[in-house]
């Protein structure tokens, strides 16, 4: 890459990375069994069985990058409004609401872990994108609860209850309900102008 000559137009670059976020609440998408009480969107409820106290909330890290793409664009197509839109999607840890690459990636499976771009010449702007892919799940079983389904980037957690074993002598824990929350917003990635492989 040649340096910008003195007196010519500047070249720009950007770099965005999905942040770690704390969530106390997120839309409740499903619960298993379906007859269980709703948590109203409260996320990751944990009971201390000794004191009886409840806590909730969870830190969620961005998932690891699964694959990376490099795409070249005309510099005139990379404007401040487009960069701001992309930055907001990444900072929100947004997930695709639409299927991509002719259905190879279903809605809910992709998040952008990082994206950087820089103008490499007067005629080319190079953009590198790290894609975080987690496959959607159907028919999962947890303990005695079956038929659990959720999108890859949903947050799935177990609410436990105490039980007495067959000898009525030992207390243990078992899953009472499995909850699916959706902390990450959904965005149509097809409109971003960048695409996974």
Secondary structure, DSSP 8 states (H G I E B T S, - for coil): -----TTS----EEEEE---EEESB-EEEEEESTTS---TTB-S-EE-TTT--EE--EEE------EEEEEEE-GGG--HHHHHHHHHHHHTT-EESS-BTTTTB-TTSEEEEEEEEEEEETTEEEEEEEEEE---EEEEEETTEEEEEE-TTSEEEEEEEEEE-TTS--EEEEEEEEEEEE-S-EE-GGGGS----
